[in-house]
Amino acid sequence: MISIIMPLFNAEKYLCEAIEAVIRQTYTEFELICIDDASDDSTSQIVRNYQKDRRIKLVCNEKRMGAAYSRNRGINIAKGDYVSFLDGDDVFCPQMLECAYNCAVANRLDLVIFEFVHAHSNNIGKEGTVYRSDVFYTRHSQIPITVKDVSMGDFSKWNGGPCNKLIKRDFIINNNLKFQDISSQNDLYFVNMSYLLAERLMFLADNRVMLYARDHDSRDRITNNKSVINGYLAYEKILDSLIEKKQSTLFAYAHYKFYLLLVYLLKGKDGRELYNYLKSECTVKLYYYDEMINQNKKSYVPLLSYLLQDDLFEWIYDENALSVALRNSDNEIYRILDNCDNCTIWGAGKYGKTLLKSINPVHRSKVRVIDNNANDLKIIEGFVVEKPTNAILKGSDIIILALSKVTGDIYAEIAERKASVFFALDYI
């Protein structure tokens, strides 16, 4: 059986859609545990209206406790062999539980991860696909793996949310995994420790979208009191836990991802607030973590203490997972460029700009850049950004996709081409 845990707060607007998506699952041996976090709308009554289906349970917090408390309460109540999480405004595709459960059982997994997309309400539930490379599936979907079986850069791309995962309940209990009691980012500790401690995990070898996460910002979010400092607090707890467990290699993986998270947060609108907090409250701790890395010599990102430099905001805006990877002169992308005559780089956003900035002058004459938003971008790192056209793609012997996700329309454009296609994120 699968236990689906759904924390709720003032979720009446989309709750019927979320519950009915669970009821329509092709796998029927589930319990849906709805935890109402002291809503002041009709959330509880909506759940009660569905309780003629005995698989649906309602638990009510006496006062507002937050998403972490509600999810932890759901875990304690759960009876299933596996646990899944769903927010009250999101939607599972009908085959999600069946596909994830079959993969988990067949491979005796602690954790299985499936595809999801953020979508506007108008696009929720529409059939969709996320295209991955053969390299990705070879690394993540052929046999059960652990974090140590992939690169640190690869691990840094695994998302930190709980809702696109199916997790063995005994694994959660045996490792005492709980959602962290902070006002936001309270899932980072639970999810990343699940990744790090899992002895058998896989990404589902199915490119169908299994979860639609609704994009909106309103008071009906169960987590709505956001603080940029919570990202730091989550990873502080992760790193301290790994030190306590004497897991030096896993510590290095987490340190790598922590660095990239802090870079991301420092570039955000509240970056200066986080920077001041790190300088005033966390200097000793960051130097301590750096010393741990110096001892085991297993990380390739700059030390966390670099983030305390006064000139931080002069260089940090060009830093991301790809820029870290490209500092390695042996990166495979350089060999790809060496062995082609005409290369098209598709994508001039964050990753495209990083890739273009690193291109050797010897290679520049053989590179063209395309992006669907070319009219807005125009020139990036000295390259003219063009709209994708058949002529450009037809004349390419290499296409490098510098995109965070490859959608169906882009995949359709390149599927029939003779050019060799590479995903830049495979080389992080």
Wavefront OBJ file of the C-alpha trace (Angstrom):
o trace
v 0.000 0.000 0.000
v 1.024 3.622 -0.574
v 0.342 6.430 1.900
v -0.168 9.811 0.243
v 0.380 12.676 2.668
v -1.351 15.957 1.834
v -0.747 18.974 4.126
v -3.469 21.591 3.720
v -4.113 25.183 4.662
v -7.009 27.154 3.149
v -6.819 24.859 0.132
v -10.467 24.989 -0.958
v -9.789 26.543 -4.372
v -7.960 23.577 -5.908
v -8.515 20.786 -3.383
v -11.220 18.892 -5.290
v -8.967 18.730 -8.328
v -6.076 17.360 -6.246
v -8.193 14.736 -4.451
v -9.919 13.574 -7.636
v -6.542 13.113 -9.314
v -5.650 10.729 -6.478
v -8.958 8.866 -6.748
v -8.363 8.376 -10.493
v -5.062 6.589 -9.930
v -4.692 3.290 -11.782
v -3.022 1.916 -8.642
v -5.835 1.719 -6.098
v -4.211 0.385 -2.902
v -3.530 3.717 -1.264
v -4.567 5.845 1.677
v -4.802 9.603 1.320
v -3.978 11.320 4.614
v -5.155 14.943 4.580
v -3.803 17.104 7.401
v -5.735 20.359 7.757
v -3.493 22.940 9.374
v -6.253 24.954 11.107
v -7.754 26.344 7.894
v -10.405 29.048 8.186
v -12.148 28.133 4.930
v -14.017 25.008 3.780
v -10.936 22.773 3.430
v -11.987 20.229 6.087
v -15.543 20.019 4.792
v -14.339 19.337 1.261
v -12.259 16.412 2.523
v -15.232 15.101 4.536
v -17.343 15.160 1.377
v -14.952 12.613 -0.134
v -14.795 10.323 2.908
v -17.396 7.939 1.525
v -14.184 6.605 -0.008
v -12.656 4.913 3.045
v -9.155 5.388 1.684
v -9.422 9.107 2.439
v -8.576 10.222 5.979
v -8.775 13.632 7.628
v -6.604 14.827 10.504
v -6.965 18.377 11.879
v -4.312 20.368 13.715
v -5.816 22.327 16.610
v -3.784 25.407 15.665
v -1.590 26.515 12.775
v 1.579 24.403 12.878
v 2.991 24.618 9.356
v 3.862 22.225 6.560
v 6.735 20.458 8.337
v 4.666 19.512 11.386
v 1.774 18.407 9.189
v 3.923 16.186 6.975
v 5.675 14.660 9.994
v 2.291 13.948 11.543
v 1.240 12.269 8.325
v 4.345 10.066 8.328
v 3.567 8.956 11.891
v 0.029 7.982 10.898
v 0.953 6.328 7.581
v 0.414 2.577 7.206
v 1.735 2.141 3.665
v 4.909 0.402 2.571
v 5.756 3.536 0.583
v 5.016 7.209 1.187
v 4.290 9.960 -1.325
v 3.585 13.641 -0.786
v 1.113 15.867 -2.608
v 0.162 19.486 -1.971
v -3.480 20.478 -2.049
v -3.116 22.493 -5.242
v -1.053 20.015 -7.266
v -2.081 17.086 -9.456
v -0.773 13.553 -10.042
v -1.162 12.067 -13.504
v -3.355 8.896 -13.415
v -0.455 6.424 -13.761
v 1.893 8.022 -11.241
v 1.421 5.669 -8.293
v 1.389 2.549 -10.465
v 4.557 3.421 -12.372
v 6.512 4.581 -9.331
v 5.369 1.671 -7.146
v 6.173 -0.971 -9.766
v 9.650 0.470 -10.214
v 10.229 0.660 -6.448
v 9.101 -2.908 -5.769
v 10.815 -4.495 -8.770
v 14.144 -2.903 -7.833
v 13.761 -2.988 -4.018
v 14.271 0.776 -3.833
v 14.408 3.135 -0.902
v 13.494 6.001 -3.210
v 12.178 6.514 -6.747
v 12.081 9.913 -8.470
v 9.759 10.843 -11.330
v 9.224 13.762 -13.701
v 7.313 16.892 -12.718
v 6.727 20.353 -14.125
v 5.609 23.668 -12.693
v 2.514 24.721 -14.588
v -0.090 27.461 -14.684
v -3.597 26.378 -13.766
v -4.595 26.355 -17.436
v -1.997 23.674 -18.168
v -2.450 21.463 -15.108
v -3.088 17.853 -16.086
v -2.364 18.208 -19.790
v -0.275 15.319 -21.064
v 3.333 16.386 -21.140
v 6.828 15.026 -21.441
v 10.265 16.020 -20.181
v 13.071 14.968 -22.518
v 16.263 13.589 -21.046
v 19.377 12.362 -22.801
v 20.419 8.728 -23.137
v 23.356 9.669 -20.905
v 20.939 10.683 -18.147
v 18.976 7.425 -18.269
v 22.176 5.357 -18.374
v 23.417 7.066 -15.224
v 20.177 7.150 -13.267
v 17.655 4.586 -14.482
v 19.277 1.295 -15.495
v 20.140 -0.095 -12.068
v 19.714 1.079 -8.461
v 22.330 3.656 -7.495
v 23.489 5.700 -4.537
v 24.577 9.335 -4.509
v 28.191 8.142 -4.621
v 27.567 6.563 -8.040
v 27.103 9.958 -9.721
v 29.221 13.084 -9.877
v 28.812 15.907 -7.400
v 27.617 18.096 -10.247
v 24.979 15.538 -11.146
v 23.782 15.389 -7.552
v 23.598 19.181 -7.409
v 20.816 19.078 -10.047
v 18.509 16.750 -8.094
v 15.588 18.869 -6.971
v 14.880 19.523 -3.300
v 11.094 19.060 -3.207
v 9.305 15.990 -1.788
v 6.357 15.679 -4.172
v 7.998 13.943 -7.151
v 9.214 11.017 -5.087
v 8.026 7.711 -3.686
v 9.914 6.755 -0.520
v 9.960 3.537 1.471
v 8.358 4.169 4.860
v 10.732 1.858 6.737
v 13.656 3.798 5.251
v 12.185 7.049 6.594
v 11.565 5.575 10.058
v 14.897 3.739 10.341
v 16.845 6.902 9.472
v 14.643 9.126 11.666
v 14.015 11.483 8.758
v 11.752 14.419 9.549
v 10.789 17.670 7.911
v 12.608 20.542 9.587
v 10.630 22.880 11.827
v 11.401 26.147 10.035
v 8.961 28.521 8.332
v 10.075 27.741 4.753
v 12.533 25.452 2.930
v 11.498 22.895 5.556
v 11.681 20.067 3.001
v 15.370 20.543 2.072
v 16.697 18.541 5.008
v 14.244 15.653 4.559
v 14.693 15.347 0.807
v 18.461 15.731 0.657
v 19.098 13.379 3.573
v 16.837 10.869 1.788
v 19.036 11.181 -1.289
v 22.267 10.947 0.680
v 21.315 7.980 2.876
v 19.416 5.902 0.305
v 21.210 2.668 -0.537
v 19.015 1.991 -3.578
v 17.435 4.779 -5.625
v 16.462 5.298 -9.266
v 14.937 7.882 -11.549
v 11.882 6.466 -13.259
v 12.723 5.651 -16.884
v 9.570 7.334 -18.122
v 9.576 10.821 -19.597
v 5.882 11.460 -19.000
v 5.073 14.247 -16.542
v 3.818 12.488 -13.405
v 3.209 15.554 -11.228
v 1.955 19.020 -12.055
v 3.018 21.575 -9.446
v 0.801 24.643 -9.658
v 2.452 28.029 -10.017
v 0.808 30.719 -7.935
v 1.513 32.881 -4.930
v -1.306 33.365 -2.456
v -2.210 32.914 1.198
v -3.552 29.413 0.575
v -0.015 28.075 0.429
v 0.665 26.055 3.561
v 4.204 27.483 3.554
v 3.916 31.220 3.019
v 6.290 32.798 5.555
v 9.493 32.671 3.527
v 12.963 33.605 4.742
v 16.133 33.406 2.661
v 18.050 32.398 5.804
v 16.147 29.113 6.030
v 18.072 27.700 3.063
v 21.258 28.114 5.083
v 19.692 26.608 8.210
v 18.534 23.543 6.263
v 21.978 22.763 4.891
v 23.629 23.513 8.216
v 21.488 20.728 9.668
v 22.374 18.406 6.758
v 26.120 18.988 7.082
v 26.076 18.667 10.865
v 24.145 15.392 10.598
v 26.685 13.959 8.141
v 29.570 15.019 10.386
v 27.860 13.277 13.307
v 27.424 10.135 11.184
v 31.102 10.365 10.090
v 30.073 10.318 6.426
v 32.946 12.324 4.929
v 32.227 11.491 1.283
v 28.539 12.301 1.615
v 29.528 15.471 3.449
v 31.543 16.521 0.382
v 28.546 15.941 -1.896
v 26.331 18.009 0.395
v 28.996 20.733 0.692
v 29.086 21.012 -3.126
v 25.320 21.396 -3.334
v 25.302 23.790 -0.354
v 27.752 26.097 -2.097
v 25.566 26.254 -5.207
v 22.420 26.845 -3.148
v 24.034 29.745 -1.293
v 25.216 31.215 -4.599
v 21.653 30.993 -5.922
v 20.175 32.585 -2.807
v 22.783 35.333 -2.678
v 21.878 36.307 -6.245
v 18.203 36.646 -5.290
v 16.293 39.722 -4.175
v 17.097 38.994 -0.511
v 20.746 38.172 -1.169
v 22.119 41.065 0.835
v 20.106 39.972 3.880
v 21.606 36.489 3.644
v 25.097 37.870 3.080
v 24.878 40.016 6.214
v 23.601 37.031 8.192
v 26.486 34.825 7.009
v 29.030 37.507 7.877
v 27.629 38.202 11.333
v 26.442 34.791 12.497
v 28.065 32.012 10.452
v 31.744 32.822 9.897
v 33.062 30.225 12.333
v 30.701 27.537 11.034
v 31.583 28.121 7.369
v 35.311 27.964 8.109
v 34.691 24.745 10.049
v 32.937 23.189 7.063
v 35.799 24.302 4.801
v 38.281 22.626 7.110
v 36.323 19.399 6.811
v 36.573 19.648 3.015
v 40.297 20.386 3.188
v 40.747 17.199 5.197
v 38.953 14.847 2.802
v 39.811 16.723 -0.441
v 36.676 15.535 -2.210
v 34.940 18.699 -3.377
v 35.569 20.855 -6.429
v 33.618 24.006 -5.657
v 35.226 27.024 -3.964
v 35.231 26.926 -0.204
v 32.148 28.294 1.536
v 34.236 30.988 3.190
v 34.734 32.545 -0.271
v 31.147 33.687 0.060
v 32.192 36.001 2.889
v 34.358 38.170 0.645
v 33.502 41.858 0.529
v 33.570 41.892 -3.291
v 31.077 39.006 -3.413
v 28.487 40.750 -5.558
v 31.028 41.600 -8.255
v 31.540 37.975 -9.358
v 28.767 35.832 -7.969
v 26.214 36.616 -10.672
v 28.132 34.519 -13.215
v 28.471 31.538 -10.870
v 26.334 28.396 -11.264
v 26.689 24.616 -11.551
v 27.854 24.784 -15.164
v 30.457 27.471 -14.504
v 31.904 25.302 -11.730
v 32.073 22.294 -14.057
v 33.642 24.275 -16.914
v 36.500 25.393 -14.696
v 37.708 21.815 -15.159
v 39.787 22.033 -18.347
v 39.029 18.362 -19.095
v 35.308 19.039 -19.453
v 33.875 16.960 -22.283
v 32.155 19.979 -23.856
v 35.527 21.301 -25.011
v 36.259 18.017 -26.801
v 32.834 18.166 -28.460
v 33.687 21.602 -29.868
v 37.113 20.398 -30.991
v 35.519 17.677 -33.117
v 32.877 19.635 -35.032
v 32.733 22.125 -37.886
v 29.403 23.816 -37.183
v 27.918 23.872 -33.707
v 24.579 25.330 -32.678
v 24.054 26.136 -29.010
v 20.333 26.231 -28.195
v 19.696 28.405 -25.161
v 21.041 31.820 -24.192
v 19.719 31.920 -20.647
v 21.678 31.123 -17.483
v 23.409 27.996 -18.781
v 23.784 29.244 -22.340
v 25.467 32.438 -21.195
v 27.817 30.460 -18.956
v 28.746 28.113 -21.793
v 29.299 30.958 -24.265
v 31.502 32.806 -21.819
v 33.793 29.792 -21.542
v 34.233 29.114 -25.265
v 37.817 29.260 -26.449
v 38.521 31.882 -29.140
v 39.568 29.037 -31.442
v 36.018 27.663 -31.326
v 34.036 30.898 -31.623
v 33.873 30.960 -35.419
v 32.135 27.568 -35.574
v 29.386 28.421 -33.040
v 25.915 29.889 -33.636
v 23.469 30.637 -30.850
v 19.694 30.260 -31.015
v 16.966 30.938 -28.488
v 13.188 31.211 -28.696
v 13.502 34.627 -26.987
v 16.146 35.922 -29.399
v 14.367 39.247 -29.905
v 14.837 40.068 -26.228
v 18.398 38.727 -25.862
v 20.065 39.956 -29.106
v 23.778 39.686 -28.157
v 25.230 37.497 -25.390
v 28.976 37.305 -24.691
v 29.678 38.669 -28.167
v 27.455 36.124 -29.957
v 24.414 37.241 -31.930
v 21.392 35.322 -30.648
v 19.122 34.164 -33.466
v 15.670 32.657 -33.658
v 15.697 28.872 -34.288
v 15.300 28.211 -38.014
v 15.389 25.128 -40.173
v 18.386 26.504 -42.076
v 20.484 26.945 -38.938
v 19.629 23.511 -37.548
v 20.104 21.797 -40.912
v 23.587 23.272 -41.243
v 24.736 22.025 -37.823
v 26.694 18.851 -37.238
v 26.502 19.374 -33.450
v 23.619 20.797 -31.368
v 24.264 21.533 -27.694
v 21.128 22.095 -25.600
v 22.027 24.614 -22.878
v 18.601 24.382 -21.249
v 17.425 23.367 -17.796
v 14.545 21.346 -19.317
v 13.886 20.276 -22.895
v 10.224 20.591 -23.821
v 8.283 18.742 -26.491
v 8.400 21.533 -29.079
v 12.188 21.814 -28.879
v 12.616 18.046 -28.977
v 10.385 17.865 -32.075
v 12.642 20.385 -33.808
v 15.796 18.328 -33.262
v 14.468 14.765 -33.319
v 14.762 14.297 -37.079
v 18.067 16.104 -37.511
v 21.242 14.349 -38.546
v 23.242 16.443 -36.120
v 24.571 14.864 -32.929
v 22.695 16.295 -29.935
v 24.268 16.886 -26.544
v 22.706 18.133 -23.298
v 25.030 20.637 -21.603
v 23.770 19.615 -18.158
v 25.059 16.059 -18.732
v 28.559 17.514 -18.346
v 28.082 19.232 -15.007
l 1 2 3 4 5 6 7 8 9 10 11 12 13 14 15 16 17 18 19 20 21 22 23 24 25 26 27 28 29 30 31 32 33 34 35 36 37 38 39 40 41 42 43 44 45 46 47 48 49 50 51 52 53 54 55 56 57 58 59 60 61 62 63 64 65 66 67 68 69 70 71 72 73 74 75 76 77 78 79 80 81 82 83 84 85 86 87 88 89 90 91 92 93 94 95 96 97 98 99 100 101 102 103 104 105 106 107 108 109 110 111 112 113 114 115 116 117 118 119 120 121 122 123 124 125 126 127 128 129 130 131 132 133 134 135 136 137 138 139 140 141 142 143 144 145 146 147 148 149 150 151 152 153 154 155 156 157 158 159 160 161 162 163 164 165 166 167 168 169 170 171 172 173 174 175 176 177 178 179 180 181 182 183 184 185 186 187 188 189 190 191 192 193 194 195 196 197 198 199 200 201 202 203 204 205 206 207 208 209 210 211 212 213 214 215 216 217 218 219 220 221 222 223 224 225 226 227 228 229 230 231 232 233 234 235 236 237 238 239 240 241 242 243 244 245 246 247 248 249 250 251 252 253 254 255 256 257 258 259 260 261 262 263 264 265 266 267 268 269 270 271 272 273 274 275 276 277 278 279 280 281 282 283 284 285 286 287 288 289 290 291 292 293 294 295 296 297 298 299 300 301 302 303 304 305 306 307 308 309 310 311 312 313 314 315 316 317 318 319 320 321 322 323 324 325 326 327 328 329 330 331 332 333 334 335 336 337 338 339 340 341 342 343 344 345 346 347 348 349 350 351 352 353 354 355 356 357 358 359 360 361 362 363 364 365 366 367 368 369 370 371 372 373 374 375 376 377 378 379 380 381 382 383 384 385 386 387 388 389 390 391 392 393 394 395 396 397 398 399 400 401 402 403 404 405 406 407 408 409 410 411 412 413 414 415 416 417 418 419 420 421 422 423 424 425 426 427 428
